[in-house]
Amino acid sequence: MEGTETHRRRKRLSYANVAATLAVFFALSGGALAASHYIITSTGQIKPSVLKALKGDAGPAGAPGAAGANGAAGASGAAGANGAPGAAGATGATGATGPGAEVFTDNTLVDQATQPWTRLTSIGPFTFYAACWNENGDGNYATAVGYTSTVSGTVHGFESVSPSINEEYEGTVSVESSPTELYGVVYPASTSDYTQVAIITSAGDYQLTYAGAVGAGTCSTTVTIIPLSS
């Protein structure tokens, strides 16, 4: 009887029962497989409309980040080209008379045809004179500087006679016992004379500056003498 019952139980394992059992097994094992492996490995496997629906709208922009540190200073650029020269400045005022100079002024007006020499000073081999006089008797005065000398020499310098003469001055001095005109100016042909010269002699060199100004009834003579050597 026992053998008969066992036999009966085995006959109950039909194909349907076996298939159902296997289906449950694969269902359970398939879930585990799906939990550890991805079936979709590329967006190309997803329908475009579905893929579009999966993408959300862009979020708002984030706050600006903090400013970065300043970069290192760049290399110095090449020097620029020189600018154009500026305009010449105005002529400066006449400087003060230097040490060793002697300045003499004669404003004495004399109504006579010849030069009324006024002695200024003696220096080295020279004695210098100045004169202001009414040369033509018409109220138009002349001015001049004169000299006497115990030696001869040469004169080199520059003469500016208003209104039209600006030129180098070349001349000589000679042995003279009576005052002799070195240079001068006459009104109205001219109104002023500024002459600066170096007098070169064997007894020493001198710088002489003569400034004469004349007009109707006016006259001024200023002489500056500076020893250059002895």
C-alpha positions as CSV (number, residue, x, y, z in Angstrom):
1,M,0.0,0.0,0.0
2,E,2.8,2.4,0.8
3,G,4.4,1.8,-2.5
4,T,1.2,2.5,-4.2
5,E,0.7,5.9,-2.5
6,T,4.2,7.0,-3.4
7,H,3.6,6.1,-6.9
8,R,0.4,8.1,-6.9
9,R,2.1,11.3,-5.5
10,R,4.8,11.2,-8.2
11,K,2.2,11.0,-10.9
12,R,0.7,14.3,-9.6
13,L,3.8,16.2,-10.7
14,S,2.3,17.1,-14.0
15,Y,3.9,19.4,-16.7
16,A,1.7,22.3,-15.7
17,N,2.9,22.1,-12.1
18,V,6.6,22.1,-13.3
19,A,6.1,25.0,-15.7
20,A,4.4,27.1,-13.0
21,T,7.2,26.4,-10.6
22,L,9.8,27.4,-13.1
23,A,7.9,30.6,-13.9
24,V,7.9,31.6,-10.3
25,F,11.6,30.9,-10.0
26,F,12.5,33.0,-13.1
27,A,10.2,35.8,-12.0
28,L,12.0,36.0,-8.7
29,S,15.5,35.6,-10.2
30,G,14.7,38.1,-13.0
31,G,13.9,40.8,-10.4
32,A,17.2,40.3,-8.8
33,L,18.9,40.4,-12.2
34,A,17.1,43.7,-13.0
35,A,18.2,45.1,-9.6
36,S,21.8,44.7,-10.5
37,H,22.0,45.3,-14.2
38,Y,20.7,48.2,-16.5
39,I,18.7,47.2,-19.4
40,I,18.7,50.7,-21.1
41,T,22.3,51.8,-21.7
42,S,21.8,54.7,-24.1
43,T,19.4,57.6,-24.6
44,G,19.1,56.3,-28.2
45,Q,17.0,53.5,-26.8
46,I,14.4,55.9,-25.5
47,K,11.7,57.3,-27.8
48,P,12.5,61.1,-28.5
49,S,9.1,62.3,-27.2
50,V,9.6,60.4,-24.0
51,L,13.1,61.6,-23.6
52,K,11.9,65.3,-24.1
53,A,9.3,64.8,-21.5
54,L,11.9,63.6,-19.0
55,K,13.9,66.8,-19.4
56,G,12.7,69.6,-17.1
57,D,12.9,73.4,-17.7
58,A,16.2,75.2,-16.9
59,G,16.4,76.4,-13.4
60,P,17.1,80.1,-12.5
61,A,20.6,81.5,-12.8
62,G,22.8,81.1,-9.7
63,A,24.2,84.1,-7.8
64,P,27.5,85.5,-9.2
65,G,30.5,84.0,-7.7
66,A,33.1,86.0,-5.7
67,A,35.5,88.1,-7.8
68,G,38.8,86.4,-8.4
69,A,42.2,87.7,-7.3
70,N,43.9,90.3,-9.4
71,G,46.2,88.9,-12.0
72,A,49.9,89.7,-12.0
73,A,51.0,93.1,-13.5
74,G,51.9,92.9,-17.2
75,A,55.3,93.8,-18.6
76,S,56.1,97.5,-19.1
77,G,55.3,98.9,-22.6
78,A,57.9,100.3,-24.9
79,A,58.7,104.0,-24.4
80,G,56.7,106.4,-26.6
81,A,58.2,108.7,-29.2
82,N,59.6,112.1,-28.1
83,G,57.1,114.9,-28.3
84,A,57.6,118.0,-30.4
85,P,59.8,120.7,-28.9
86,G,57.9,123.4,-27.1
87,A,57.7,127.0,-28.1
88,A,60.7,129.2,-27.1
89,G,60.2,131.0,-23.8
90,A,60.2,134.7,-23.3
91,T,63.5,136.5,-22.8
92,G,64.4,136.7,-19.2
93,A,65.0,139.9,-17.4
94,T,68.6,141.3,-17.4
95,G,70.6,139.9,-14.5
96,A,72.3,141.9,-11.9
97,T,75.7,143.3,-12.6
98,G,78.4,140.8,-11.7
99,P,81.2,141.3,-9.2
100,G,84.1,143.4,-10.3
101,A,81.9,145.5,-12.7
102,E,81.8,149.2,-12.6
103,V,78.6,151.0,-13.8
104,F,78.5,154.7,-14.8
105,T,75.6,156.8,-16.0
106,D,75.7,160.3,-17.5
107,N,72.5,162.1,-18.1
108,T,74.0,165.6,-18.5
109,L,72.5,167.5,-21.4
110,V,74.8,170.1,-23.1
111,D,73.7,172.3,-25.9
112,Q,76.9,172.5,-28.0
113,A,78.0,171.1,-31.2
114,T,81.0,169.2,-29.9
115,Q,81.1,166.3,-27.4
116,P,81.3,167.5,-23.8
117,W,83.1,164.5,-22.4
118,T,82.5,163.6,-18.8
119,R,85.1,161.4,-17.3
120,L,83.7,158.1,-16.0
121,T,86.6,156.0,-14.7
122,S,90.1,154.8,-15.4
123,I,90.8,151.1,-15.5
124,G,94.1,149.5,-16.8
125,P,95.4,151.4,-19.8
126,F,92.0,153.1,-20.4
127,T,90.1,156.1,-19.2
128,F,86.5,156.1,-20.3
129,Y,84.2,159.1,-20.9
130,A,80.5,159.7,-21.7
131,A,78.7,162.5,-23.5
132,C,75.2,163.7,-24.1
133,W,74.9,166.8,-26.3
134,N,72.7,168.7,-28.7
135,E,74.8,167.9,-31.7
136,N,72.7,169.8,-34.4
137,G,71.3,172.6,-32.1
138,D,67.7,171.4,-32.9
139,G,66.9,169.7,-29.6
140,N,67.7,166.3,-30.9
141,Y,70.4,164.9,-28.7
142,A,73.3,162.5,-29.3
143,T,75.1,160.2,-26.9
144,A,78.5,158.5,-27.1
145,V,81.2,156.7,-25.1
146,G,84.8,157.7,-25.6
147,Y,88.2,156.6,-24.3
148,T,91.9,157.5,-24.0
149,S,94.5,154.7,-24.0
150,T,98.2,154.0,-23.6
151,V,98.0,150.8,-25.7
152,S,96.4,149.7,-28.9
153,G,94.1,146.7,-29.3
154,T,91.1,145.2,-31.0
155,V,87.4,145.3,-30.3
156,H,85.0,142.4,-30.9
157,G,81.3,142.3,-30.0
158,F,77.8,142.9,-30.9
159,E,75.9,146.1,-31.6
160,S,72.1,146.6,-31.6
161,V,71.0,150.1,-32.8
162,S,67.2,150.8,-32.9
163,P,65.4,150.6,-35.1
164,S,67.3,148.6,-37.8
165,I,70.8,147.5,-37.0
166,N,71.7,144.2,-35.3
167,E,75.2,143.2,-36.2
168,E,78.6,142.1,-35.0
169,Y,80.9,145.0,-34.1
170,E,84.6,144.9,-35.1
171,G,86.9,147.8,-34.4
172,T,90.2,148.9,-32.9
173,V,91.4,151.1,-30.1
174,S,94.6,153.1,-30.5
175,V,97.0,155.1,-28.3
176,E,95.0,158.3,-27.6
177,S,95.8,161.1,-25.3
178,S,92.5,163.0,-25.9
179,P,89.0,161.5,-25.6
180,T,88.1,159.7,-28.8
181,E,84.6,158.4,-29.6
182,L,84.3,154.6,-29.5
183,Y,80.6,154.5,-30.6
184,G,77.4,156.4,-30.1
185,V,73.9,157.1,-31.3
186,V,72.1,160.2,-32.7
187,Y,68.4,161.1,-32.6
188,P,66.2,161.0,-34.7
189,A,68.1,158.7,-37.1
190,S,68.2,156.2,-34.1
191,T,66.7,156.1,-30.7
192,S,69.0,153.7,-28.8
193,D,72.2,151.8,-29.0
194,Y,73.2,148.7,-27.0
195,T,76.7,147.5,-27.7
196,Q,78.6,144.9,-25.8
197,V,82.3,144.3,-26.7
198,A,85.5,142.7,-25.5
199,I,88.5,145.0,-25.8
200,I,91.6,142.9,-26.3
201,T,95.0,144.6,-25.5
202,S,98.5,143.5,-24.5
203,A,97.9,145.1,-21.1
204,G,94.7,143.2,-20.4
205,D,91.2,142.4,-21.7
206,Y,88.0,144.2,-20.8
207,Q,84.3,143.8,-21.4
208,L,82.5,147.1,-22.1
209,T,78.8,147.5,-22.4
210,Y,77.4,150.7,-23.6
211,A,73.7,151.6,-23.5
212,G,72.7,155.0,-25.0
213,A,69.2,156.3,-25.4
214,V,68.3,159.6,-27.0
215,G,65.2,161.6,-28.0
216,A,63.8,165.1,-28.4
217,G,65.3,166.8,-25.4
218,T,66.4,163.6,-23.6
219,C,69.7,161.7,-23.4
220,S,71.1,158.9,-21.3
221,T,74.4,157.1,-21.4
222,T,75.3,154.1,-19.2
223,V,78.6,152.3,-19.4
224,T,79.5,149.0,-17.6
225,I,83.2,147.9,-17.5
226,I,84.4,144.5,-16.4
227,P,88.1,143.5,-16.3
228,L,88.4,140.1,-17.9
229,S,92.1,139.6,-17.3
230,S,95.2,141.5,-16.3
